[in-house]
């Protein structure tokens, strides 16, 4: 477990009411890890309902009950068609691709084709769920866990993805996030996320290169990362230099091969083909995972499955040597991603400080041995948490992007892995295609390229991967139509533009998406002013002409900032205001740059449309509502049943001296007992089909009978304190009146103003006597009341009457001393002695008054009922 030091904790920059939590999810093939950034919440990994730090990436149904995590994974042995795991393989996968065929060899789920030619999984009851919906369910489950911890709604999320994910797969991840009711703050490559985690507690006085080696369930990836800390102000710089990967290896493939060993052992021993039994295959898949974990630390393990199939108990001994022999052809592939990543980065092992191991499959001995043999023991580093480094790094990265938190200053620069090219027809009437590589593999994300076209009609730009991203996946992923060209070019020509062109800005976003962020028609408009002619004569014209490309040549790539500068018209000088106004009217930035419309088409694997996502959210919302209703019903039933057993225990004849028995009457207990028997009979007969409201009504009927008994008990319990409070105010008021009267006498003798009038004191004394009389009378009456009888005096009434006395008293206690009226001196011969006597008298009066201002709240009066009086 990795605990983040306090110095690196996230601190709020805004008031709590304006904060929004950020959720990070490391979505793996086998496991999900999550972390939520929220004020007051420790920076750590989220726990699931079983207090586990990782969640099985599974969702399933047990009849009508939806399950997640390990519960859903274990369900496969009983309901093999209703438990769905390793869904990550199928994200955006074409139905006829190789990965779908591979998935059918490791899963018992039934795959079907969607209207988008992607994959859906079919339940035994016929319900079909697209991959985006199933992943969205898992994201929604994690979202609820995060909201329970954060205490507020969670909408922003950061998701880790493998660096080789194509735009198809990244679209599928974002669609799943939206189906779950959240929005994607960013996607981050998992190797980059681990690098952020590694840099959290470190500084780099000199630049260092490290390899992040991530062996997961579906693949092995290696990411070469440079770390540097130029100075305190610029923070830590992280730059991805190269990436290598292999899609044929990983923990799932090892599980598959180990299961093949178990299948062969069963078939050979029992002469039956276990592949014909879905439940048996699901049980063997689970057992293969368990045996693999044992072989990671032992040289042999025993596989045992009770009633595997056809009531046959299976048992077989598997050795590590046997397992490694079955995987011998993969041995050379384990370390190859490291070589590929170093080659793409232009580095060698001598340039690398360490190879950091992460991912669950790095615990497998054969993989560890292959990596150690390739890089040497001295390069191996185990200084990050193999399971949690990616999610913690993603969480810190997301918190920094959200601008809601103060984090360590870490700047990340990532790269794209695939060659991306743009193509378009040479002319509208031509069939010849012009192709240009716009983002070569290794291009930095977050960059833009401006393509310049000399076209006079609408046209389409096609975006393709130069090579297939995976077997069976198409290369073309986007078509962008540029519309309104002819009209825009005509308008620019009419304004005097020479050789107007079309400029399209293509963006490779931080999340790895390619898009046309803007398209404009641009033309340099001739400046006929004197200043413009002089500028043209001396070569001061715009550089836009240099960007015009021939009609039949590929579009040239220019920096977006320089092209925008070229679009600015030259200013005029030495002209009159009238002429300046006229020339501004002729050519302004808006006049020589006209925005064009763009239409986006996904020709091969389209992401979910807005309507698809709306329908998916509706389906998931309906499930959530049904589950919430079931949960409320179960809670109502459990609460009602617990209440029945509690009442039965209270009525038990053996419990004679309980408060319930002492405060209840025989008739009341008989009525409750009769209702209790009726409720137990109803629960046994109709509890399974009853509605939530019926459980609540049945309980309310019993509570109505019990309520008078509870009321008596509470009154007995609260009576002593209420009586003490009333007597305290009686005593305080008497003390105040006594001292106030003495002060008034002294003030009158000294001819000083008094804080109170005689009428006010008389009124307070009257209120006091009324309260004392009432209290004495009703307390005496209460003494005759038995515990199982209703009280004749309620504590609420006692508190209310004491409040009246308290208010009257405090109104006089808080009264300020009025200012004394100064008298004119009758004679200048007044002696100092007389003045001193007057001052002394006034001081004594003020001191006396101050004593009366603070009534003491202790003890009780000798003329009142004793404070320890209670109901008998």
N, C-alpha and C positions, 0 to 999 in steps of 0.2 A: 504494500500500500504506500502510495506516495503522498506525503503531507506537504503542502506548500507553505514556506515560511511566511510569517506575519508581514515581513517587509515587502513581500510580493503580492500581498492580498489586494483585492480590487476595492477602490474607495470611490464613493459617490461624489460627483461634481454638482449634482442638481438636487433640489429638495426631493424627499421620498415620494411625494405625491406625483412628481413628474417623471419618475423613473420607469423604464421598461426593462424587463429581464431579457437576457439573451441565452438561448439554449444552444448547446453544441452537441451534435450527434455523430459518433463514429459508427457508421452503419457497415458492418461486415457481413460476410457470407454466413458465418456461424453465430456471431455474437454482436450485440449492440452495446456500446458504452455511451453514456451521456453525462453532461455536466451543465449546470445552470448558473449563470452569472446574475446575481440579484443582491441588492443591499441587505446587509445583515446575515447573508447566507454564506457559510464557509465555502471557500473555493476547493471543491473536491468532486469526486465522481458521485453521480446520483445512485441511490440504492433503490432496488425494486421492492415490491411488497413483501418479499421474503428476505429483505436486508442483504441481498447479493449485489456485488459491484458491477456485474455484467448480466445482460439479459439475452437469453437464447433468441436468435433471429427467426422466430417461428410464430405462426398464427394458425389456429385450428378451431374446429367446432365439435363439441360433444353434444350431439343432437341439436338443440337450439342454443346451447351455451357456448359463447365465444371465449376462447382461452388464448393467452399469450405466453411467451417465454418457454421455460422448461415444461410447464403443464401442457402446452400445445405440442412441443416436440415429443414428449412421452406418449401423447395420444395416438401417434402413428401406429403403435403396435396393436391398438384395438380398432382404430378407425383410419386405416391407411389412406383412404381417399379424402379425408377431411382434415389432414394435418399438412401444412405447407411450410417447408423450410428451404434454406439456400436459395431464396427467391432472387437474390442479387444477380445470380447468373443470367436471369431472364430479362433484366431491365433493357427495354428497347430492342430486344432480340427479334429478328424476323423469324416467323414461324418455321421456315425451312432452313434455318441456319444450323451450323454444326453444334453450337452451344446448346440448342434446344434438344438435339439428339443426345448429347452428353448428359443433360439434365435428367432425361428419362431413364438413364442407367443408374442414377444415384437416388432417385425419388420415386415413391409409389403414387404420386399425384398424377391425375389425368390432365394433360395439356390440350387446349383447344385454340383455334385461331380466332382473333378478334377482327372487327371490321377494318382495323388499321393494319392488318396482316402481322400483328404482333401476337403475343402469347397471353392467354388467360388460363386460369386453373379452375377445374370443375369439381364441385362438391358431389357427394353421393346423392344428395337430394335434387341435383340438377342446377343449382345456383352456380353461375360463372362469375369469376372475379378477375379483372385485369390485374397485371402485376403492379401497376401504379396504385390501384385500390388496396391491394394487400400490403404493400409497403406503406401506404398512407395510414392504414390501420395501426401499424406498428409505430409510426411516428406519432400518431394521435395518442397511443398508449403512453409513450415516453413523455409527451406533452402534459398529460394529466399528472404523471409523477412529478414533473418539474413544477407545475402549478401548485401542487400540494406542498412542496418545499418552499417555493418563493412566496406563496400567499397572495399571488396576483396572476392575471392572465399572462400567458407567454405567447408571443406572436413571431418574434424574430428568431431565426435559427441559422446556424452554420453547420454544414454537412461536409464530412470528409468523403472524398472519392479517390479511386486509384488514378494516378497521373495519366494512364493510357485511355481513360474513358473518353469516348468520342462525343460529339455534340448530340448524337442520338441518345446516348445513355445519360448525359448531363441533363438533357431535357426531361427525361423520364424521372430523374431524381427531383427536379424542381416541380414537376407535375404532382408527384407524390406528396411533396411538402404542402402544395396548395390544396390538395384533396384533404389533407389533415387539418386544414384551417389555419395554416401559418404562412409566412412569407420568407423567402430565402434571402438572408443577409449577404451570404457569399458561399461559394463552394471552394474548398481548399484541398489540394492534393495531400493524401495522407502522409507521404514522406516529408512534405513541407511542414505539416502540422507537428510531426515528431521533432523536426528541427527547431521549431518555435519553443516546444517544451524543453528541449536541450539547452536553449539559450536563456531560459527564464532565470536561472540561478548562476549564470556565468557571464564573464566579460572576456574579451579577446584582445589582449594588448598587441598581438601581431595576428595577421590574418591566418586562418586555419581552414583546411579542407577536411571534411568528414564524409563518410559514406553511410547513409541510413539504409540498412538492409532489413527489409520488411518481408517476412515469410508468413503469408496469411493462408486462409483456407482455399481461395480461388486462384491465387497466383503468387509469384515472388517478384518483388520490386527492389531496385537499388537506386538511390538518389544521392548524387554528389552535391554537397552543399558547402558553400564558403561562408565563414563566420568572421566578422570583423567589428571592432568597436573603435572607430577613428578618434572620437572624443566624446565627452559626456553629453554634449548638446545634441549631437547627431544620433546618439543611441547605438544599438546593435544592428548591424546590417546582415541580413541573411539573403543569399543569392543562390538559386538552384543553377548548377552548371551543366548537369547531364543526368539522364535517367535511362535505366535499362530495366527490362521486365521479361518474364516468361509466363505465358498463359497455360502451359501444359502441366506445370507443377503446382504444388500447394497441398495444404492439409487434406482437402477433400479427395484429391487423387490418391493420396496415401490411404485414406479410409476406404476408398473404393477397392483398391488392390488388396487390402487386408480382408475386406469382406469377401472378395473372390476366393481367398484362401479358405475362409470358413465355409463358403458355399461348396467348394470342392470337397472339403472334409465331410460335410453332411451328406452330399450326394453319393460319395464313394462308400460311406459306411451304411447308409440306409437305402440306397438304390432308388431314391426318389429325387426329383428336381425341385429344389426349394424355390426356384425362380417362379414357379407356377403359383406360389402362395404369397400374396401381397403382405399379409400380416407377418409372415415368417421373414420376408425380405426386410421389412421395417425393423423387426426385432434384431436381425443380424446387423443392420446398419448401426443401430444404437450400441450393440455389443462390440462392433469393430472400433468405434470411437473409444470405448472404455479400455479395450485391450491395447490400443495404440498408446494411450496415456500410461499404462502399466509398463509397456516395453520401453518407454522413454527412460525409465529408471531401473529396469530389470532385464535380464537376458532372456527370460521366458515368461509366459502368462497363460492362464487357463481360461478359455472362453466357455461360459456356461449359460444356457438359456433353457428355462423350464417350458415344456410344452411349446416348442418352437413351431411345429406344424404337425398335423395329423396325430396329435397327442404324443409326440415324440420329444423326449428331453434330449437336448444336445449338449455335448461336452467335448472339447478338443484342446490340446496343448499346442501353443504357437510359440516358436522361438524368435528372437530378434534376428538371428542369422537367416531364417526362412523368410521373414518379412523383408529384410534388406535385399535378399536375392530376387524377390518378386519386383523390387523397385530398382534393380540394377541399371536399367536403361535410362533412369532419371538422374543418375549420379552426376553426369557431366553438365546437367542443366541447372543444378542448384546454385552454383557460383557464377554462371554465365552472365546474369544481369549485372554483376559488379563490373565485369570486364566491359560490357556494353556501355554502362554508365560512364566509366572512366574514359573510354574512347570518345564518346559523344562530348565529354567535357574537355578533351584534349589534355588529359592528365594521366599519370601513372601512379602505381601504389606508393612510390617514393614521395609523392606530393601529398599523400593522405596521412592525417594524424591518427585516425582510428576508423574502424568499421563498427558502427553502433547497431546492435542486434535488437530487433523489435518484431512483434507479431508472435502469435501462439505457436506456430510451427517451428520457430527457432529452437524450441525445446527438444525437437526430435533429434536424436543422436546422429543419424546419417546426414541430416542437413548441416548440423553444427560441424561435423567432421569435414564435410566438403568445403565449407566456408573457411575453416581453420587451415586446411591444406592449401587453399587458394591465396590467402592473405597473410597467414602466419599468426601464431598465438599472440604475439606482441601487439598486433593491430586490433584484436577483438576487444570491444568495449561492451560491458553490460551495465551501463550507468543510467539507463532510463527504464521505466516500468514497461515491460514488453506489451502489456495489455492496455495500459491507460495513457501512455505518452501521447498518442495521436489525439484523443479527445480533450486532454488538458491543454495541449497546444492549440487546438482549434478553438477552445473556449477563450483562451487569452487573446488570440487573434481576432475573434469575433467581438470581444469586449472592447478592443481598441478601435475597431471599425465603427462600433455603435455610437461612439462619442458620449456615452452616458457614464463612462467609468474612467478613472485614472489608472493607467497600467504602465508597466515598464515599456520604454520606447524601443520597439522592435520593428524594423522595416523589412518587409519581405518582397523579394523579386522572384517570380516563378517563370516557367517557360512552358510552351506547348510542345507536344511530342510528335505531332503528325504534320507532314507537308500538306499545306492547304493552297489550292490554286483556284484562280478565277478564269472562267472562259465565257466567250460570247461570240455571236456570229459576226463575221467581218463586215457584212452589210445586211440590211433587212432582206435583200433578195438573194443573198449568197448562202450557200450551204457550208462554206468553209468556216471552221471554228478557230478562233485565236485563243490560246491558253497562256496564262502567266502565273508563275509561282509567287504568291503574295506574302505568305507566312511560312517560311521554311521551318522544318523541325528545329526546335531550339529557340524560336522567336520568343521574346519576352511578352508575357501577358500584359494587358493594359495599354497596348500600343495601337496606333492608328496608321493606316496607309491611305493616301489619297490617290485614286486612279483617275486619269484624265482621258476622256474620249472625245474625238471629233465626230459627233453624230448629229443628224438632223431629224431623226425620227425616234420613236420609242424603241427600247431594246431591253433585253434580259441578260443579267449577269448570273452565271451558274457558278456555284461554289462546290468543289469536290475535294476529297482526300486523294492525294496522288496514288496512294496504295490503300488497299482494303484494311480497315482497322481491325478486323477479325474475320475469320472464314464465314462466308455467307452474308456478311454485312455489305450493303451498297457503298459506293464511294461518293455519290452525289448526295448532299445533305440539305442544300438550300438553293432556291432560285429567287432572285430579286428583280422585279420589273421596274424600270425607270420610265415614268409616264409624264406626258405634258411637254416633251422635248421640243416638238415642232413649233408649238405656240411660243414657248420661252425663247427659242433661237430667233424666231421672227421678231419678237418684241425687242430683243437686244440689237438685232440688225437695224431695226427702225430707229433705235436710239443712237446709232452710229458705231456700234461695236464691230470690230474687225475680227473675223475668224472666231466666233464664239464657240465654246466647248462645254462639255458636260463633265463635272467633277463629282465623283462618288467617294465618300470617306468610309472605309471599311475598318471596323474595330474588332480587335481580339480582346475581349473583356477579361477582367481579373478572374472570373469564374470559368474562363476557357470557351466562351461563346463567340462565334463569328457573326457579325451583322453589318448591314449597311446603315450607319448611324445618320448619314445625311447625303443628299444628292441635290446638286444645284447646277443651273446653267450659268456660265460666267463669260463675260466678254469685256475686253478692254475698250473703253469708249474714248474716242479721240477728243482731246481738250483743245478747243479752238481759241482759247484766251491767249493773250500775249505771253503770260507766264508759262502756259502749257507749250506754246511754240518754242520759246527759249529753252525750256526743259528738254523738249524733243531734239532741238538742234544740238544741244550739248550732251545728248545721250542719256537723259534722265528719264526715259520712258519706263513703263512698268515691265516687270520680268515675266508677265503672263504669257507673252508670245513664246517664250522658251519652253513653256509647258505643253504647247499644242503638239499633239502626236499625229503623225500621218494616219490616214484612214485605215490602211491595211496593216498597220503595225500594232503589236501588243501595247496595251496602255502602260505608260511609264509610271513608276511609283515615286511620289514626292512626299516630303514631310507635310503633315497637315497644317502645322503652324506657318510654314513658309507659303503654302498655297493660300492661306487666309490672308497673309500679308499682301500677296500679289493681287488679291481681289480688291484691295483698297484703292480708290482713285487718287490721283495726284491732286494736291491742293493748288489753288490759283493765288497769285500774289500780284501786287501793283495794279489792282483793278478797283473800280468804284463799287460801292455797296450794291448798287443796282445790278451791275454786271455779275458780281459774286452771287447774288440771289438768282439771277437768270441761269448761271452755270451750275449752281447747286441743283436747280430744277432739272437741268439736262442730265446730270450724272451724279447720282448719290450711291452709296453702298448698296441700297436696296434696288436701284435701277440696273446696276451692272451685275447683280447676283440675284437670280430668280430661283426660289425653292421649287424643286420638282417632287412629284408624288412617287412613292415607292409602294409596291405590292409584294408581299412575301408569300412564297409557295414552298411547301415541304414535299418534294416530289416522290420520296421513297418511304421513309419511316416518319410519318408525321407525329408530332407531339399531340397530346390531348387538346381538343378544341375547348373553347369556353363552355360550350354546351355539354361536352363530355365531362368536364370537371364539375360542372354544376350538378349533373345527374349523379356523379360519383359521390359528391358531398351529401346529396340528398339521401342516397342509399346508406352511407355511413352514419348520417345523422339519425335515420330511422332506426338503425341498429342500436345506436347509443341511447336513444329514447326508450326503446324496448328494454334494453339492459338496465337502464335507470329505474324503469317501472318494476322490473323483476327484483332489483335490489331493494327498492322501497317496500315491496310486498314481503320479501324475505326478512327485512328488518322489522316490519310490523308484526309478522308472525313470531319471530324469535322473541321480540319484546313482550308480546302478549303471552307466549308460552312461559317465559321466565316469570312474568307477573302472576300467572296462575299458580305456579309452584311456590312462589313466595307467599301468596295468600294461604295456600294449603298448609304451609309450615306455621303461619301465624295462628291458624285455627286448630293446630294440633293440641290435643288435650294435655299432652305432657308439658307444654309450654304454658305454665299457669301464671307465672309472675312477670310476664312480659308487659311492656307499656301498652301493647295492643289489647291484651286481655283486661288490664286495669282500666283502660279508658273506653271500653266498649260494653254494651249491654247484651244480655242473652238473646234478645229478639234480633238485634242487629247481627250478631254472629250467625244465627240460624238463617237469616235472609242471605247473608254473604255465602254461607255454605251451600244453600240451595242453588244460587246463581253460579257458584263455582262448579258444582257437579254438572249443571247444564252446559257451562262453557267447555269443560273437558270433553263431554260427549260430542258437542258440536265440532270441536277441534279434531277429534278422532274421525268423525264421519265426513266432514266437509272442509277440513283445513287445507287439503291439497288443491281444491278447486275454488276456494273462497277468494274474494277480491280484497285489495288492501283496505278499502273503506270498512269492510265487514270486521276485520281484525280490530280496527280502531274503534268501531261502534261497540263491539263486545267488551273491549277493555274499558271503555268509557262507562258502560253500565255498571261494571264492578267498582270502578273508582268512585262513582256516585254514592254507592253504599258505604264505601270506606272513608269518604271525605269527612263526615262528621267526627269520626273517631280520630283521624289525623288532626283535625282542628282542635279537639280537646287537648290532645297531647302537646301540640305546639303552644296553646294558650298556657298550659301548666308550666311549660319550659320557659316561656318568655315573661311570665307574670312577675317574678322577683325583680328582674331588671327594670321593668316598667314601673313597679312600685318604688324602687329606690330612686329612680329618676324623678318621679313626682315629689317624693319627700325631700329630695335635694333642692328642688326649686322652692318648695315651701320654706325650708330653712334659710336659703340664700335671701329670699325676699324679706323674711322677718329681720334678718341681720341688717339688710340694707335700710329698711324703714327705721330701725332703731338708730343707726348712725346718721341717717339723713336728718332725722328730727333734731338730734343733738347739734348737728352742723348748722341747721337753720337758726337755732337759738343763739349760737355763737356769732353767726353772721349778722343777725338782727342787732345784737349788742354792739357790734363793731360798725354798724351802719354800712355793711357790705352787701352787694347783690347776691342772691341765692340762685343756685342752678335749678331749683324746683319751686313750685308753688304748693301751698297747703292742700289745694284741691287735687293736685296730681298725686300727692302722697296718700290722701284719703281714698282716691279712686283705686290706687294700687292695693291699699290695705283691704278694700272691699273685695277686690278680685281674689286676693289671697285667702280671705275667710271663706269665700264661696267655694274655692278649690279644696280647702282643708275639710270643710263640712261634707262636701260631696265624696271626697276620697275616704274619709272615716266611715261614712254611712255604708258605701258599697263594698268596701273591703270587709267589713263585718258580715255583710250578707254573703260575700263569696266564701267565707270560712265555713259556712254550712253546706256548701255545694260539694258533692262527691266527685271523684275523678271520672266516673263514667256518665256524668251529667253535664249538660251544656253550661258554660259559665254565665253568670248573671252580669258580669262586667268584662268587657272585651279590652285587651291590651291596646288595641288601636284607639279606643275611646279614651283610655288613660293617657296615652301619648298626645292625643289631640288637646285634651284639657290642660295638660302640663305645658303644652306649647303656647296656649293663650296666656298663661301666667308668665312664662319665659319672655314672650314678646313684650308684655306690659312692663316687666322689670327692666329689660335691656334698653327699652326706649328711654328710660330715665337714667340708667347707668351711663349711657354713652353721651349724655347731655354735656356740652362744653360749659365752662365757667364764664358767665357774662362779664364784660369789661366794666370796671368800676368807673363811676362818673366823678371826674375831678372837681373839687370845690375850690372856690377862690379863697385865698388867705384873708382873714378878717384883720389880721394885725401882723406887722413885720417883727413883732416882739415875741413871736411864738418860740418857746424854748426848745432846745434840742431834745430835752427829756421827753416833752410831749410827743414829738415826732417819732422818737424811738418807741414809745409805748404803743402808738397807733400802728406802727410797722409790725411790732411784735404781735399785736392782736390779729392783724390781717394775716400774717404768716401762719399763726396757729389755726385760724379758721380754714385756710386753704389746705393745710395738712390734714385737718379733720375731714374735710370734704373728700380729699383724695383717698382716704381709707374707705369711705363709704362707696367710692367708685368701683371697688374690686370685691364683689361678694365672694365668699369662700364656698367651694362646692365639696364639702366633706361632712360625713356624719349625718344624722337625722335629728329632728327636733324632739324634745322630751314630751311634747303634747300630741304627738302623732303616732300612728300605728308603727310597730317595730319593722325595721327594714328586712328582717328575716322571715316576715310573714309569708306563707306559701299556701297553696291550695291543698286541702287534705282530702 
